[in-house]
Amino acid sequence: MSSDVNFVSYIVDQITGAGRISYRKMFGEYALYCDGKVVALVCDDQLFLKPTTAGRQAIPDLVEAPPYPGGKDWLLIDAGLDDADWISQLVRITAAELPTPKPKKPKTPRRVA
């Protein structure tokens, strides 16, 4: 089941205090970015935060689950979504611990024979 874009918009509104937030639809679900880093996934209208040491320490009742069948465990955020300050802080500390993405190489034009 794919996620509802209204739920994604709600999450994005809640975490705007974390930094520059964007999202991208991927395979019927969504990846959330903070300052260009993938910090979370929204799958089946649930928020999964990328696991980091700081993120694990900041969540009182930690629940880990795979965001999709066969996936690795991420931090499932089911409580606290209505607390914009808390969820923004959580996303901010998660993003701070993640490496900066490598710059993409420019695409070279294809040559037609």
Buried (B, 14 or more C-beta within 10 A) or exposed (E): EEBEEEBBEBBBEBBEEBBEBEBEEEEEBBBBBBBEBBBBBBBBBBBBBBBBEEBEEBBEEEEBEEBBEEEEEBBBBEEBBEEBEBBBBBBBBBBBBBEEEEEEEEEEEEEEE
